[in-house]
Amino acid sequence: MPADLLTAISEGPWTLVVMFALVLADAVVVVVPGEIAVTAAGALSTATGSPPLAAVIGVAALAAFCGDALCFAIGRRVGLGRWRWMRDTRVQRAFDWARRRLTRGTATVVFTARFIPFARLAVNLTAGATRVPARRFLPIAAVAATAWASYQAVIGAAIGALLPDAPLLAVLASIAVALALGVVIDVLSARVARGRAARGADDTDPDTPRPTTAEDR
């Protein structure tokens, strides 16, 4: 019965609508499970045949791009100190880190940050506040959003393909994998930060901001 209900839900439009809303919100509020939503939709795509994988990727990419563009616009409009949470010491350090990275290479940091929740927020807000040209930021953000959406959806689709007769199990497994990947990204980011500090590569450059972990979601 749960599997039949899940199949019926996946055949309607609401899977893509809910996924779009979660991914859009995730760009601004990092604790929203946008990655999990896309991975689960990818699993549904192959386990039940609906929604189509191309639609999952397209809708997720559009939502991610809109969210990143919204953060860019907020940064340009209000700057990096308007609201109380922006003035927190850790947040300000993250903005400083993003500012330094953007001056070294906009494309690299915008693309990479799309895959790391808190870094993504810091980079997009800072790009807007530091007046990175929209004609430069937006195409990079679009490519990054598409790559991110493809990555998340294909992971879910692979799990769904392994469990074609158990859509509910496929969705649960995809959620577990998405959470595990979040933990791995967090651990690797922390190791990179510690390695830079140990080498003393740049005493004036703050550590890479700690991304929101999958456990925080």
N, C-alpha and C positions, 0 to 999 in steps of 0.2 A: 504493500500500500504506500509507504513513504516513497519508494522508487517511482511508482506510477504518478504520484502527486508531483514529484520533482520533474518528471518528464512533461507533465501537463503544463507546469509553470514555465519550463524552458521553451515551450512552443509558442508562448505568448510574447508580447513586446516588453514585459516588465523586467525581464532579466537584463536587457540592454539599458533600459531606463534607470534601474537601480544602480547598475554598474557605472553608468555615466555620472550619476549624482555622487557616488562614493569617490570615484577618481577625481572629479572636479574638486570636491571638498578636501580630499587628501593633499592637493597641491597647496592648500592654505592652512589646514589644520592637520598636522602630521600624524596624529594618532588615529585618524580615520583609515580603515583598512582598504585602501585603493588597490594595492598589489594583490591582496587576497581575493578581492572581487574579480579582478581580471583573470587570475589563475583558475578560480572556481568556474568562471564562465567558459574558459578554454576547455576545462575538463568536461563540462556539460556538452560542449560542442561536439566532441568526438564520442562521448558515452551515449548521448541521446540523439545526436544529429541536428540539434537545435540549441542555441542559435548558430548560424554558420560561423566558422572560425574567422573568415574574412570580415564579417560584421563585428565580431568581438574585437578584433584588432583595430578596425577602423573607428569604432565608437570609443574605444579606450584611448586611442591616439588623439582623437579630437578632444576628448575630455581633458586629457593630460595637457595638451597644448593650450586649451582655454584656461586651465588653472594656472599654468606657468605664465601665460600672458597677463592674467589678472594680477598675479603677484608682482610682475614687472610694472604694471600700471599703478598698483598701490605704492610701490617703492618710489616711483616717479612723482606721485601725487602728494604723499605724506612724508616721505623721507624715512630715516631710520631711527627717529627718536620721539615720534609723536605720542605713541602709546606706552604705558608703563612697562609692559612686558618687553618692549624693545630696549628699554634702558637697563635691563638686567645685565650684570657683568658678563655672564657667559654668552648671552645673546650678542652683546657688543663685540666680544672677542670673535664670535662667528662672523659678524659683519666685517670686521677688520680682515679676517682671513679671506673672505670672499672678495673684498676689495683688492687685496694684493694679488690673488689668483686672476681676477679679471684683467688686471693691468698686464699680466704676463701672457695671457692667451684666452680670449673670450670663448672661442669655440670649444676648446678642450674642457674648461671648467663647467660650462653650461651643459655640455653633453654628459660628462661624468656625473655631475650633481643630480641629474634626473633620476639616477638609480639609488641615491642615498637621501632618504626623506628630509632630515633637518638641513643637510647641506643644500639640498634643492631649494628649500624655502629661503635660506640665507642668500644664496647666489642670485635667485630671481629678484628678490627685494633689492639687493644691493645693485644689481645691474640697472634697475630702474632709477634708483636714487643717485647713482653716479653718472647718469645720463649716457649710458651705452646706447648708441643709435638703435631705434626700433628696427630699422631695415637690416641691421646686423643681427640683433638678438632673435627676432621672430623666426627667420628661416632656420637658424640653429636649433631653436626650441622645437620647431616642427619636426625636424629630423630626429632629435633626441626623443621626442614623445612617441614617434612611430617605432623607433628601435626598442624603447622601453615596453610599449604595448605588445609588440611582436614577441619579445623575450618572455614576458609574463604569460601571455596567452599560449604560446607554444609549449611552455613547461606544463601548463594545465592540460593541453591537448594530448601531450605524450602520456600523461597519467591516465586520462580518459581512454586512450587507445589500449592501454594495458588492462583496463577494467571495463570493457564495453558492455558487459551484462550486469554491471553493478554501479549505476550512475551515482547513487548516494555515497557509496564507498569511494568512488572516484573523486567526488567533490571533497569529501573529508580528507582524503589523502592529499589532494592538491592544496588544501588549506595548511596541512601539516608541513608540506614541502615549502610552501611560501613562507611560513613562520621560520622554518629552519634556515632558509636562504637569508632571511633578515638577520638572524643571529650570526651567520657566517660573515655577512657584510660588515656587521658591527664589530666583530672580533678582528677582521682584517684591517678595518679602518683604525682601530685602536692600536694594533701592532705597528702600522705605518707611522702613526703619530709618535709612539714611543721610540721607534727607530730613528726618526728625525731628531727627537730630543736627545737621544744618546749620542748621535754623531755630531750634534751641535752644528747642523748644516746651516741653520739660519736662526740666530739668537733672537732676532726681532720679529720672527714670524710665529704667531701663536699656533698651537697644535690644530690639526684638522678638527673641525667641530664634530662632536660625538653625534652620530646619527641616532634617530629614534629606533630603538630595537623592536624586534617583532614581539618581545614580551610586553612592551609598552602599549601595544595595540589592544 
